[in-house]
């Protein structure tokens, strides 16, 4: 007879919709109870640095690799789950900016009165993109960064940001915003979200069962539904 276990997961908002769609099925079939802490990438790094105890951590693949290198995660435990590009959104009903090419995107950013970006991988990339486009100084005064784990949709709907950038999965079904689409292919950045088992995990074997559920055949259509692709 299986003994139901409780275990702790730390995960970013980019995977939230997929995760919340799949995990209840996993809990029902496994009888395990998953307790999830939602946090932004910057905060996940702080929690790992503080040696908080989790059985599974989901975050960008480069961060998992860094945690393994630091000895904070089990070597070889990284499993790629899903990947997402960066998307663009405006407030629902607002004029839809043209982002069909990198040149059009540049003009849309320059024309916007305010620009929202995150503390996560999408935000880091967008800042580097503005540098590459040569417009970093021109847009600097218009930038609005959300706190860790706060979605860009929050400041778009409030009017603080006229246009915003975040992972597609965090914009595609967000209430109060119109999702314009992904960044043009020539300036797109794909982030792979991976799972890793912390060195101090109490239930590592149970955590591996959850990873199987998040990478199994049932997961693929759910991942695609939320604008991502399987790992």
N, CA, C and O of each residue as an XYZ file, in Angstrom:
924
protein
N       0.842     -1.199      0.000
C       0.000      0.000      0.000
C       0.876      1.248      0.000
O       1.811      1.356      0.794
N       0.570      2.191     -0.895
C       1.346      3.423     -0.990
C       1.106      4.314      0.217
O      -0.026      4.482      0.668
N       2.176      4.874      0.724
C       2.063      5.812      1.835
C       1.991      7.218      1.251
O       2.951      7.647      0.610
N       0.900      7.955      1.443
C       0.808      9.328      0.921
C       1.883     10.207      1.540
O       2.108     10.164      2.750
N       2.532     10.989      0.726
C       3.597     11.871      1.187
C       3.233     13.326      0.936
O       2.455     13.642      0.036
N       3.805     14.198      1.744
C       3.683     15.635      1.513
C       5.063     16.147      1.144
O       6.049     15.865      1.824
N       5.116     16.899      0.064
C       6.414     17.463     -0.265
C       6.283     18.839     -0.884
O       5.233     19.239     -1.388
N       7.420     19.554     -0.820
C       7.425     20.979     -1.126
C       8.090     21.273     -2.465
O       9.155     20.747     -2.789
N       7.421     22.137     -3.233
C       7.928     22.540     -4.542
C       8.056     24.062     -4.577
O       7.198     24.777     -4.059
N       9.120     24.544     -5.184
C       9.340     25.976     -5.400
C       9.337     26.197     -6.905
O      10.107     25.560     -7.624
N       8.478     27.095     -7.395
C       8.322     27.244     -8.843
C       8.013     28.685     -9.229
O       7.480     29.445     -8.421
N       8.350     29.066    -10.474
C       8.095     30.428    -10.965
C       6.725     30.553    -11.625
O       6.121     29.556    -12.019
N       6.247     31.777    -11.737
C       4.933     32.022    -12.320
C       4.790     31.609    -13.768
O       3.676     31.353    -14.223
N       5.893     31.537    -14.510
C       5.816     31.196    -15.930
C       5.208     29.820    -16.172
O       4.609     29.580    -17.220
N       5.361     28.910    -15.201
C       4.844     27.541    -15.385
C       3.532     27.319    -14.634
O       3.017     26.201    -14.615
N       2.993     28.355    -14.024
C       1.887     28.191    -13.076
C       0.633     27.564    -13.686
O       0.072     26.629    -13.117
N       0.190     28.071    -14.839
C      -1.049     27.550    -15.424
C      -0.915     26.084    -15.815
O      -1.814     25.284    -15.558
N       0.200     25.735    -16.433
C       0.443     24.337    -16.809
C       0.453     23.455    -15.568
O      -0.191     22.406    -15.523
N       1.184     23.897    -14.580
C       1.355     23.156    -13.326
C       0.017     22.940    -12.623
O      -0.294     21.833    -12.184
N      -0.771     24.012    -12.520
C      -2.059     23.912    -11.820
C      -3.064     23.062    -12.592
O      -4.023     22.551    -12.015
N      -2.845     22.916    -13.876
C      -3.697     22.051    -14.690
C      -3.341     20.578    -14.466
O      -4.226     19.722    -14.431
N      -2.053     20.285    -14.315
C      -1.581     18.906    -14.241
C      -1.471     18.332    -12.831
O      -1.725     17.145    -12.623
N      -1.095     19.165    -11.864
C      -0.798     18.638    -10.527
C      -2.005     18.009     -9.820
O      -1.835     16.976     -9.173
N      -3.227     18.584     -9.911
C      -4.356     17.918     -9.250
C      -4.561     16.477     -9.728
O      -4.912     15.607     -8.930
N      -4.347     16.218    -11.020
C      -4.450     14.852    -11.542
C      -3.378     13.968    -10.912
O      -3.633     12.818    -10.552
N      -2.178     14.525    -10.786
C      -1.081     13.779    -10.178
C      -1.374     13.462     -8.712
O      -1.141     12.345     -8.250
N      -1.887     14.456     -7.986
C      -2.201     14.236     -6.569
C      -3.269     13.155     -6.409
O      -3.199     12.325     -5.503
N      -4.246     13.179     -7.293
C      -5.331     12.203     -7.212
C      -4.832     10.779     -7.471
O      -5.226      9.837     -6.784
N      -3.966     10.640     -8.466
C      -3.489      9.301     -8.820
C      -2.395      8.794     -7.884
O      -2.311      7.598     -7.609
N      -1.559      9.711     -7.395
C      -0.428      9.297     -6.542
C      -0.767      9.275     -5.063
O      -0.104      8.601     -4.275
N      -1.822     10.030     -4.683
C      -2.225     10.218     -3.274
C      -1.249     11.110     -2.510
O      -1.441     11.360     -1.320
N      -0.216     11.586     -3.179
C       0.709     12.522     -2.540
C       0.096     13.915     -2.491
O      -0.791     14.235     -3.282
N       0.569     14.742     -1.562
C       0.116     16.128     -1.441
C       1.282     17.047     -1.796
O       2.344     16.987     -1.176
N       1.072     17.892     -2.793
C       2.118     18.809     -3.236
C       1.847     20.202     -2.668
O       0.780     20.776     -2.881
N       2.817     20.725     -1.952
C       2.702     22.073     -1.381
C       3.649     22.987     -2.157
O       4.868     22.828     -2.101
N       3.077     23.933     -2.872
C       3.854     24.734     -3.806
C       4.012     26.175     -3.343
O       3.045     26.816     -2.931
N       5.228     26.672     -3.413
C       5.529     28.081     -3.174
C       5.814     28.724     -4.523
O       6.718     28.296     -5.242
N       5.039     29.756     -4.869
C       5.235     30.458     -6.136
C       6.147     31.656     -5.913
O       5.941     32.441     -4.988
N       7.139     31.785     -6.754
C       8.106     32.851     -6.560
C       8.737     33.222     -7.892
O       8.776     32.401     -8.808
N       9.226     34.437     -8.010
C       9.932     34.851     -9.211
C      11.356     34.325     -9.210
O      11.861     33.884     -8.178
N      11.997     34.371    -10.357
C      13.355     33.832    -10.478
C      14.322     34.483     -9.501
O      15.120     33.794     -8.867
N      14.257     35.807     -9.374
C      15.167     36.503     -8.460
C      14.970     36.026     -7.030
O      15.937     35.844     -6.290
N      13.711     35.823     -6.641
C      13.418     35.373     -5.284
C      13.798     33.903     -5.094
O      14.236     33.510     -4.012
N      13.634     33.095     -6.136
C      14.041     31.683     -6.049
C      15.541     31.597     -5.760
O      15.979     30.771     -4.959
N      16.314     32.445     -6.409
C      17.765     32.458     -6.162
C      18.063     32.816     -4.703
O      18.949     32.231     -4.081
N      17.319     33.776     -4.167
C      17.523     34.169     -2.766
C      17.163     33.028     -1.823
O      17.876     32.771     -0.853
N      16.055     32.341     -2.106
C      15.620     31.231     -1.252
C      16.629     30.085     -1.283
O      16.913     29.469     -0.256
N      17.162     29.811     -2.457
C      18.170     28.750     -2.553
C      19.458     29.153     -1.844
O      20.110     28.323     -1.210
N      19.822     30.427     -1.952
C      21.026     30.914     -1.270
C      20.874     30.819      0.243
O      21.849     30.630      0.970
N      19.612     30.957      0.710
C      19.331     30.880      2.152
C      19.131     29.442      2.626
O      18.828     29.205      3.795
N      19.302     28.485      1.714
C      19.171     27.048      2.031
C      17.786     26.665      2.547
O      17.656     25.800      3.413
N      16.735     27.329      1.998
C      15.385     26.877      2.323
C      15.200     25.467      1.762
O      15.767     25.124      0.725
N      14.410     24.666      2.448
C      14.289     23.249      2.086
C      13.079     23.007      1.182
O      11.944     23.330      1.535
N      13.351     22.429      0.004
C      12.307     22.026     -0.937
C      12.668     20.657     -1.497
O      13.833     20.262     -1.505
N      11.660     19.950     -1.958
C      11.901     18.640     -2.557
C      12.102     18.726     -4.060
O      12.693     17.833     -4.668
N      11.603     19.814     -4.661
C      11.765     20.027     -6.098
C      11.746     21.523     -6.360
O      10.958     22.258     -5.764
N      12.609     21.964     -7.244
C      12.634     23.374     -7.640
C      12.524     23.441     -9.161
O      13.222     22.727     -9.881
N      11.641     24.307     -9.631
C      11.493     24.552    -11.064
C      11.914     25.996    -11.339
O      11.446     26.924    -10.679
N      12.791     26.174    -12.308
C      13.277     27.515    -12.667
C      13.987     27.380    -14.016
O      14.071     26.278    -14.559
N      14.490     28.468    -14.551
C      15.199     28.412    -15.822
C      16.379     27.451    -15.789
O      17.074     27.350    -14.778
N      16.606     26.748    -16.891
C      17.666     25.746    -16.963
C      19.052     26.277    -16.541
O      19.770     25.570    -15.835
N      19.449     27.492    -16.949
C      20.765     27.983    -16.519
C      20.877     28.110    -14.992
O      21.948     27.907    -14.420
N      19.761     28.446    -14.347
C      19.775     28.569    -12.887
C      19.892     27.200    -12.225
O      20.594     27.048    -11.225
N      19.198     26.196    -12.786
C      19.338     24.831    -12.264
C      20.797     24.394    -12.374
O      21.358     23.840    -11.430
N      21.408     24.649    -13.537
C      22.819     24.281    -13.732
C      23.722     24.981    -12.722
O      24.673     24.393    -12.209
N      23.405     26.257    -12.443
C      24.204     27.010    -11.470
C      24.046     26.431    -10.068
O      25.022     26.334     -9.324
N      22.824     26.046     -9.704
C      22.591     25.447     -8.384
C      23.331     24.118     -8.247
O      23.868     23.806     -7.184
N      23.354     23.342     -9.324
C      24.090     22.067     -9.295
C      25.580     22.329     -9.102
O      26.251     21.654     -8.321
N      26.080     23.321     -9.829
C      27.507     23.679     -9.728
C      27.863     24.147     -8.320
O      28.965     23.896     -7.833
N      26.910     24.837     -7.667
C      27.121     25.339     -6.303
C      26.946     24.250     -5.241
O      27.211     24.484     -4.062
N      26.502     23.067     -5.656
C      26.275     21.985     -4.709
C      24.930     22.061     -4.018
O      24.665     21.305     -3.083
N      24.072     22.972     -4.474
C      22.764     23.125     -3.844
C      21.715     22.182     -4.444
O      20.619     22.032     -3.903
N      22.066     21.553     -5.562
C      21.170     20.575     -6.187
C      21.951     19.319     -6.533
O      23.170     19.342     -6.701
N      21.216     18.231     -6.632
C      21.823     16.933     -6.933
C      22.316     16.909     -8.376
O      21.564     17.223     -9.299
N      23.566     16.540     -8.567
C      24.131     16.436     -9.911
C      23.325     15.445    -10.745
O      22.977     14.362    -10.276
N      23.035     15.825    -11.975
C      22.287     14.944    -12.865
C      20.787     14.963    -12.669
O      20.071     14.215    -13.334
N      20.290     15.812    -11.758
C      18.843     15.823    -11.470
C      18.054     16.761    -12.380
O      16.823     16.761    -12.345
N      18.746     17.559    -13.194
C      18.024     18.501    -14.075
C      17.212     17.757    -15.130
O      17.744     16.921    -15.860
N      15.923     18.069    -15.204
C      15.040     17.555    -16.246
C      14.327     18.748    -16.873
O      13.664     19.511    -16.170
N      14.455     18.918    -18.183
C      13.791     20.020    -18.877
C      12.299     19.715    -19.011
O      11.915     18.633    -19.456
N      11.466     20.677    -18.622
C      10.018     20.480    -18.598
C       9.305     21.123    -19.777
O       8.527     20.477    -20.479
N       9.583     22.402    -19.982
C       8.846     23.160    -21.001
C       9.636     24.414    -21.353
O      10.523     24.830    -20.608
N       9.308     25.011    -22.490
C      10.032     26.209    -22.896
C       9.070     27.268    -23.410
O       8.015     26.965    -23.966
N       9.465     28.516    -23.206
C       8.599     29.638    -23.551
C       9.405     30.761    -24.184
O      10.547     31.022    -23.806
N       8.782     31.420    -25.158
C       9.364     32.627    -25.717
C       8.833     33.837    -24.975
O       7.965     33.715    -24.111
N       9.358     35.004    -25.313
C       8.919     36.264    -24.712
C       7.778     36.824    -25.558
O       7.855     36.850    -26.786
N       6.723     37.271    -24.885
C       5.574     37.836    -25.579
C       5.377     39.303    -25.240
O       6.065     39.863    -24.386
N       4.420     39.913    -25.931
C       4.130     41.339    -25.775
C       2.627     41.521    -25.574
O       1.828     40.831    -26.208
N       2.243     42.440    -24.700
C       0.819     42.677    -24.451
C       0.556     44.143    -24.173
O       1.453     44.891    -23.784
N      -0.708     44.546    -24.382
C      -1.199     45.878    -24.030
C      -2.502     45.697    -23.265
O      -3.022     44.586    -23.167
N      -3.025     46.783    -22.729
C      -4.283     46.686    -21.998
C      -5.422     46.308    -22.948
O      -5.455     46.747    -24.098
N      -6.338     45.502    -22.460
C      -7.470     45.058    -23.275
C      -8.217     46.265    -23.845
O      -8.594     47.178    -23.111
N      -8.424     46.256    -25.148
C      -9.146     47.339    -25.815
C      -8.277     48.487    -26.282
O      -8.743     49.351    -27.024
N      -7.014     48.512    -25.859
C      -6.106     49.591    -26.277
C      -5.655     49.350    -27.718
O      -5.733     48.223    -28.207
N      -5.185     50.393    -28.400
C      -4.661     50.190    -29.753
C      -3.554     49.136    -29.750
O      -2.698     49.123    -28.865
N      -3.582     48.265    -30.738
C      -2.611     47.161    -30.805
C      -1.370     47.600    -31.587
O      -1.427     47.867    -32.788
N      -0.255     47.665    -30.868
C       1.000     48.058    -31.507
C       1.435     47.006    -32.526
O       1.172     45.816    -32.356
N       2.092     47.452    -33.570
C       2.628     46.556    -34.589
C       3.959     45.987    -34.098
O       4.911     46.734    -33.872
N       4.024     44.675    -33.934
C       5.281     44.033    -33.520
C       5.668     42.949    -34.532
O       6.339     41.980    -34.178
N       5.248     43.112    -35.780
C       5.424     42.072    -36.800
C       6.869     41.884    -37.257
O       7.201     40.873    -37.875
N       7.717     42.847    -36.955
C       9.135     42.740    -37.300
C       9.947     43.422    -36.212
O       9.395     44.145    -35.382
N      11.241     43.198    -36.212
C      12.069     43.835    -35.183
C      12.069     45.352    -35.341
O      12.141     46.082    -34.352
N      11.986     45.828    -36.592
C      11.928     47.276    -36.822
C      10.628     47.853    -36.293
O      10.615     48.926    -35.689
N       9.516     47.123    -36.527
C       8.210     47.581    -36.026
C       8.185     47.545    -34.501
O       7.644     48.445    -33.858
N       8.767     46.512    -33.940
C       8.833     46.398    -32.477
C       9.599     47.570    -31.885
O       9.174     48.147    -30.885
N      10.706     47.920    -32.483
C      11.522     49.046    -32.020
C      10.704     50.333    -32.021
O      10.753     51.103    -31.061
N       9.958     50.566    -33.089
C       9.138     51.774    -33.169
C       8.015     51.764    -32.128
O       7.672     52.800    -31.561
N       7.448     50.570    -31.886
C       6.374     50.453    -30.888
C       6.888     50.782    -29.491
O       6.208     51.438    -28.702
N       8.091     50.320    -29.201
C       8.695     50.585    -27.893
C       9.011     52.075    -27.739
O       8.771     52.664    -26.685
N       9.546     52.667    -28.788
C       9.875     54.097    -28.737
C       8.621     54.956    -28.604
O       8.648     56.010    -27.968
N       7.520     54.499    -29.211
C       6.275     55.270    -29.176
C       5.515     55.122    -27.860
O       4.718     55.989    -27.502
N       5.757     54.032    -27.145
C       5.021     53.775    -25.899
C       5.389     54.790    -24.818
O       6.545     55.196    -24.692
N       4.379     55.190    -24.040
C       4.624     56.145    -22.945
C       5.260     55.463    -21.737
O       5.970     56.103    -20.962
N       5.005     54.154    -21.576
C       5.567     53.400    -20.451
C       5.696     51.935    -20.857
O       4.898     51.415    -21.637
N       6.727     51.278    -20.302
C       7.081     49.921    -20.734
C       7.285     49.035    -19.505
O       8.103     49.346    -18.639
N       6.547     47.940    -19.434
C       6.667     47.029    -18.301
C       7.564     45.847    -18.621
O       7.530     45.301    -19.724
N       8.373     45.458    -17.628
C       9.217     44.271    -17.778
C       9.405     43.627    -16.413
O       9.149     44.255    -15.386
N       9.848     42.385    -16.400
C       9.912     41.626    -15.150
C      11.332     41.506    -14.615
O      12.290     41.956    -15.244
N      11.450     40.887    -13.437
C      12.770     40.604    -12.859
C      13.292     39.246    -13.323
O      14.429     38.880    -13.025
N      12.453     38.495    -14.060
C      12.815     37.153    -14.503
C      13.614     37.145    -15.791
O      14.092     38.189    -16.233
N      13.764     35.953    -16.407
C      14.553     35.835    -17.637
C      14.067     36.732    -18.768
O      14.878     37.259    -19.529
N      12.738     36.915    -18.890
C      12.230     37.765    -19.967
C      12.671     39.203    -19.779
O      13.038     39.875    -20.743
N      12.637     39.680    -18.541
C      13.043     41.047    -18.257
C      14.519     41.291    -18.511
O      14.908     42.314    -19.075
N      15.338     40.332    -18.083
C      16.788     40.430    -18.328
C      17.055     40.494    -19.824
O      17.877     41.283    -20.290
N      16.349     39.654    -20.567
C      16.562     39.624    -22.021
C      16.087     40.907    -22.690
O      16.781     41.451    -23.549
N      14.909     41.395    -22.305
C      14.367     42.601    -22.928
C      15.308     43.789    -22.723
O      15.495     44.604    -23.627
N      15.901     43.881    -21.529
C      16.857     44.965    -21.296
C      18.059     44.847    -22.240
O      18.535     45.850    -22.771
N      18.542     43.624    -22.444
C      19.672     43.436    -23.358
C      19.263     43.708    -24.803
O      20.067     44.179    -25.607
N      17.995     43.403    -25.126
C      17.489     43.664    -26.477
C      17.433     45.158    -26.759
O      17.805     45.604    -27.844
N      16.970     45.928    -25.786
C      16.929     47.384    -25.975
C      18.345     47.944    -26.187
O      18.543     48.883    -26.958
N      19.324     47.350    -25.487
C      20.725     47.763    -25.687
C      21.152     47.470    -27.119
O      21.745     48.316    -27.788
N      20.841     46.251    -27.583
C      21.208     45.846    -28.945
C      20.541     46.718    -30.006
O      21.124     47.005    -31.051
N      19.313     47.131    -29.718
C      18.579     47.984    -30.653
C      19.057     49.432    -30.621
O      18.688     50.238    -31.476
N      19.878     49.750    -29.631
C      20.406     51.100    -29.513
C      19.426     52.107    -28.937
O      19.559     53.310    -29.159
N      18.422     51.604    -28.184
C      17.398     52.510    -27.654
C      17.343     52.524    -26.122
O      16.430     53.105    -25.536
N      18.322     51.881    -25.479
C      18.295     51.765    -24.016
C      18.191     53.125    -23.321
O      17.413     53.284    -22.381
N      18.965     54.092    -23.778
C      18.938     55.417    -23.144
C      17.621     56.135    -23.408
O      17.124     56.862    -22.548
N      17.052     55.931    -24.601
C      15.809     56.616    -24.957
C      14.607     56.107    -24.156
O      13.675     56.864    -23.883
N      14.629     54.847    -23.788
C      13.464     54.270    -23.090
C      13.662     54.177    -21.577
O      12.730     53.833    -20.850
N      14.854     54.479    -21.109
C      15.190     54.289    -19.690
C      14.168     54.918    -18.745
O      13.780     54.297    -17.756
N      13.736     56.122    -19.033
C      12.821     56.839    -18.131
C      11.395     56.291    -18.185
O      10.565     56.639    -17.345
N      11.108     55.437    -19.168
C       9.751     54.905    -19.336
C       9.587     53.503    -18.752
O       8.484     52.955    -18.746
N      10.674     52.927    -18.267
C      10.649     51.535    -17.820
C       9.991     51.363    -16.458
O      10.229     52.144    -15.537
N       9.160     50.331    -16.340
C       8.498     49.977    -15.083
C       8.745     48.496    -14.832
O       8.275     47.651    -15.594
N       9.479     48.176    -13.770
C       9.767     46.771    -13.457
C       8.864     46.285    -12.330
O       8.707     46.953    -11.307
N       8.276     45.115    -12.534
C       7.427     44.541    -11.488
C       8.295     43.859    -10.435
O       9.396     43.406    -10.746
N       7.812     43.781     -9.188
C       8.525     43.007     -8.175
C       8.550     41.532     -8.566
O       7.761     41.092     -9.402
N       9.449     40.779     -7.964
C       9.565     39.350     -8.244
C       8.226     38.652     -8.040
O       7.571     38.840     -7.014
N       7.822     37.847     -9.018
C       6.588     37.041     -8.992
C       5.309     37.842     -9.201
O       4.214     37.309     -9.025
N       5.430     39.121     -9.576
C       4.250     39.923     -9.937
C       4.176     40.002    -11.450
O       5.143     40.392    -12.105
N       3.048     39.638    -12.000
C       2.922     39.584    -13.450
C       2.791     40.965    -14.079
O       2.240     41.895    -13.490
N       3.316     41.063    -15.293
C       3.263     42.309    -16.052
C       1.817     42.748    -16.279
O       1.522     43.943    -16.322
N       0.918     41.771    -16.425
C      -0.490     42.099    -16.620
C      -1.040     43.019    -15.550
O      -1.947     43.811    -15.809
N      -0.496     42.918    -14.353
C      -0.949     43.750    -13.220
C      -0.743     45.233    -13.514
O      -1.633     46.048    -13.270
N       0.429     45.580    -14.036
C       0.697     47.003    -14.280
C       0.196     47.456    -15.654
O       0.080     48.655    -15.907
N      -0.098     46.506    -16.536
C      -0.727     46.886    -17.813
C      -2.191     47.249    -17.561
O      -2.673     48.270    -18.051
N      -2.890     46.420    -16.803
C      -4.310     46.685    -16.537
C      -4.503     47.928    -15.677
O      -5.519     48.612    -15.796
N      -3.535     48.226    -14.811
C      -3.646     49.414    -13.959
C      -3.302     50.694    -14.714
O      -3.575     51.793    -14.230
N      -2.707     50.560    -15.894
C      -2.316     51.730    -16.671
C      -0.901     52.212    -16.403
O      -0.457     53.193    -17.000
N      -0.186     51.530    -15.507
C       1.196     51.924    -15.208
C       2.127     51.646    -16.386
O       3.123     52.342    -16.581
N       1.790     50.620    -17.168
C       2.594     50.282    -18.340
C       1.679     50.202    -19.554
O       0.665     49.506    -19.528
N       2.036     50.910    -20.608
C       1.235     50.916    -21.831
C       1.460     49.630    -22.628
O       0.545     49.104    -23.262
N       2.694     49.140    -22.578
C       3.059     47.906    -23.251
C       3.949     47.103    -22.304
O       4.710     47.679    -21.526
N       3.855     45.777    -22.369
C       4.626     44.971    -21.436
C       5.168     43.709    -22.069
O       4.614     43.178    -23.031
N       6.279     43.242    -21.496
C       6.964     42.055    -21.996
C       7.078     41.014    -20.878
O       7.459     41.342    -19.754
N       6.750     39.773    -21.192
C       6.924     38.685    -20.238
C       6.850     37.364    -21.005
O       6.595     37.354    -22.209
N       7.071     36.262    -20.308
C       6.940     34.970    -20.976
C       5.533     34.847    -21.571
O       4.556     35.285    -20.965
N       5.441     34.249    -22.756
C       4.152     34.076    -23.442
C       3.129     33.425    -22.521
O       1.964     33.823    -22.507
N       3.556     32.422    -21.751
C       2.647     31.692    -20.866
C       2.018     32.575    -19.798
O       0.962     32.243    -19.258
N       2.666     33.705    -19.489
C       2.155     34.605    -18.458
C       1.291     35.727    -19.036
O       0.769     36.563    -18.298
N       1.146     35.735    -20.364
C       0.359     36.780    -21.022
C      -0.827     36.235    -21.806
O      -1.859     36.898    -21.918
N      -0.683     35.038    -22.344
C      -1.611     34.540    -23.350
C      -3.055     34.436    -22.859
O      -3.985     34.663    -23.633
N      -3.254     34.097    -21.581
C      -4.602     33.994    -21.039
C      -4.828     34.971    -19.872
O      -5.762     34.802    -19.089
N      -3.985     35.967    -19.767
C      -4.063     36.897    -18.629
C      -5.275     37.820    -18.775
O      -5.438     38.457    -19.816
N      -6.121     37.901    -17.755
C      -7.287     38.781    -17.846
C      -6.883     40.251    -17.903
O      -5.913     40.665    -17.268
N      -7.636     41.030    -18.669
C      -7.409     42.471    -18.714
C      -6.352     42.928    -19.687
O      -6.093     44.126    -19.798
N      -5.722     41.985    -20.408
C      -4.717     42.385    -21.386
C      -5.037     41.769    -22.747
O      -5.703     40.737    -22.834
N      -4.561     42.407    -23.792
C      -4.603     41.842    -25.137
C      -3.193     41.379    -25.485
O      -2.257     42.176    -25.546
N      -3.065     40.083    -25.711
C      -1.776     39.507    -26.073
C      -1.520     39.776    -27.553
O      -2.297     39.346    -28.405
N      -0.445     40.477    -27.859
C      -0.143     40.858    -29.241
C       0.575     39.755    -29.999
O       0.485     39.681    -31.224
N       1.291     38.894    -29.276
C       2.035     37.819    -29.909
C       3.448     37.733    -29.365
O       3.838     38.523    -28.505
N       4.217     36.776    -29.866
C       5.604     36.642    -29.427
C       6.498     37.673    -30.092
O       6.105     38.291    -31.081
N       7.679     37.861    -29.565
C       8.667     38.714    -30.225
C       8.949     38.165    -31.623
O       8.840     36.957    -31.835
N       9.307     39.017    -32.575
C       9.688     38.524    -33.898
C      10.806     37.482    -33.785
O      11.656     37.568    -32.899
N      10.795     36.511    -34.680
C      11.717     35.374    -34.593
C      13.186     35.783    -34.504
O      13.966     35.143    -33.799
N      13.568     36.850    -35.217
C      14.992     37.223    -35.245
C      15.468     37.877    -33.946
O      16.669     38.058    -33.748
N      14.538     38.229    -33.067
C      14.944     38.802    -31.776
C      14.304     38.033    -30.603
O      14.273     38.524    -29.475
N      13.803     36.843    -30.883
C      13.154     36.053    -29.835
C      14.196     35.388    -28.928
O      15.332     35.134    -29.329
N      13.770     35.119    -27.708
C      14.619     34.420    -26.732
C      13.780     33.330    -26.076
O      12.765     33.615    -25.442
N      14.206     32.091    -26.230
C      13.486     30.962    -25.652
C      14.103     30.602    -24.302
O      15.312     30.395    -24.202
N      13.276     30.528    -23.278
C      13.720     30.100    -21.952
C      13.230     28.684    -21.699
O      12.041     28.394    -21.840
N      14.146     27.809    -21.328
C      13.790     26.439    -20.952
C      13.607     26.393    -19.442
O      14.502     26.776    -18.689
N      12.439     25.922    -19.005
C      12.181     25.763    -17.574
C      12.417     24.306    -17.201
O      11.869     23.387    -17.811
N      13.241     24.124    -16.192
C      13.671     22.784    -15.804
C      13.395     22.534    -14.329
O      13.202     23.460    -13.542
N      13.383     21.259    -13.983
C      13.221     20.852    -12.593
C      14.546     20.287    -12.084
O      15.299     19.665    -12.832
N      14.811     20.513    -10.817
C      16.005     19.953    -10.191
C      15.697     19.593     -8.747
O      14.813     20.185     -8.128
N      16.419     18.632     -8.220
C      16.190     18.177     -6.849
C      17.261     18.766     -5.933
O      18.445     18.475     -6.102
N      16.858     19.590     -4.969
C      17.824     20.180     -4.041
C      18.557     19.111     -3.223
O      18.025     18.035     -2.954
N      19.763     19.433     -2.848
C      20.580     18.491     -2.082
C      19.937     18.124     -0.750
O      20.145     17.023     -0.239
N      19.154     19.048     -0.185
C      18.526     18.789      1.113
C      17.097     18.275      1.031
O      16.380     18.291      2.032
N      16.670     17.817     -0.149
C      15.291     17.350     -0.332
C      14.952     16.213      0.627
O      15.755     15.304      0.838
N      13.749     16.276      1.206
C      13.287     15.236      2.132
C      12.607     14.080      1.387
O      12.636     12.934      1.837
N      11.991     14.404      0.230
C      11.233     13.401     -0.528
C      11.679     13.384     -1.993
O      10.865     13.633     -2.883
N      12.950     13.094     -2.256
C      13.429     13.163     -3.644
C      12.764     12.163     -4.587
O      12.543     12.473     -5.757
N      12.445     10.978     -4.096
C      11.825      9.979     -4.968
C      10.401     10.383     -5.351
O       9.980     10.190     -6.491
N       9.669     10.941     -4.398
C       8.321     11.425     -4.704
C       8.386     12.583     -5.689
O       7.529     12.710     -6.563
N       9.402     13.424     -5.547
C       9.573     14.551     -6.463
C       9.799     14.059     -7.887
O       9.325     14.672     -8.843
N      10.517     12.963     -8.026
C      10.765     12.395     -9.361
C       9.459     11.930    -10.001
O       9.309     11.995    -11.221
N       8.517     11.462     -9.187
C       7.216     11.050     -9.708
C       6.470     12.245    -10.307
O       5.830     12.133    -11.352
N       6.565     13.385     -9.628
C       5.915     14.595    -10.141
C       6.547     15.024    -11.455
O       5.842     15.418    -12.384
N       7.873     14.951    -11.542
C       8.569     15.315    -12.783
C       8.082     14.442    -13.930
O       7.902     14.930    -15.046
N       7.870     13.168    -13.672
C       7.357     12.270    -14.715
C       5.977     12.722    -15.188
O       5.667     12.661    -16.377
N       5.155     13.176    -14.243
C       3.815     13.650    -14.606
C       3.884     14.918    -15.441
O       3.043     15.131    -16.314
N       4.879     15.765    -15.180
C       5.027     17.027    -15.901
C       5.695     16.863    -17.258
O       5.715     17.798    -18.057
N       6.245     15.675    -17.525
C       6.923     15.428    -18.802
C       6.271     14.291    -19.590
O       6.737     13.944    -20.675
N       5.210     13.718    -19.059
C       4.550     12.590    -19.699
C       3.665     13.006    -20.865
O       3.517     14.197    -21.139
N       3.074     12.029    -21.557
C       2.246     12.317    -22.738
C       1.026     13.178    -22.443
O       0.578     13.926    -23.312
N       0.479     13.086    -21.232
C      -0.681     13.904    -20.869
C      -0.294     15.376    -20.765
O      -1.122     16.262    -20.974
N       0.978     15.627    -20.439
C       1.432     17.002    -20.204
C       1.565     17.813    -21.487
O       1.303     19.016    -21.481
N       1.963     17.183    -22.578
C       2.286     17.925    -23.808
C       1.156     18.831    -24.307
O       1.412     20.005    -24.573
N      -0.082     18.342    -24.446
C      -1.144     19.238    -24.932
C      -1.474     20.359    -23.944
O      -1.879     21.449    -24.348
N      -1.301     20.087    -22.664
C      -1.553     21.121    -21.649
C      -0.501     22.226    -21.767
O      -0.823     23.413    -21.713
N       0.739     21.824    -21.925
C       1.833     22.786    -22.084
C       1.581     23.684    -23.305
O       1.770     24.898    -23.234
N       1.162     23.091    -24.407
C       0.906     23.849    -25.632
C      -0.285     24.793    -25.483
O      -0.307     25.882    -26.057
N      -1.276     24.354    -24.699
C      -2.465     25.173    -24.484
C      -2.111     26.530    -23.861
O      -2.786     27.532    -24.096
N      -1.055     26.535    -23.073
C      -0.666     27.770    -22.387
C       0.515     28.474    -23.072
O       1.261     29.218    -22.437
N       0.667     28.226    -24.373
C       1.626     28.999    -25.158
C       3.071     28.567    -25.040
O       3.977     29.297    -25.444
N       3.298     27.368    -24.481
C       4.657     26.861    -24.331
C       4.836     25.610    -25.179
O       3.891     25.133    -25.806
N       6.055     25.084    -25.193
C       6.353     23.834    -25.873
C       6.982     22.866    -24.878
O       7.699     23.297    -23.975
N       6.729     21.570    -25.024
C       7.380     20.601    -24.126
C       8.882     20.755    -24.184
O       9.452     21.053    -25.234
N       9.545     20.541    -22.995
C      10.970     20.721    -22.779
C      11.884     20.368    -23.889
O      13.101     20.503    -23.754
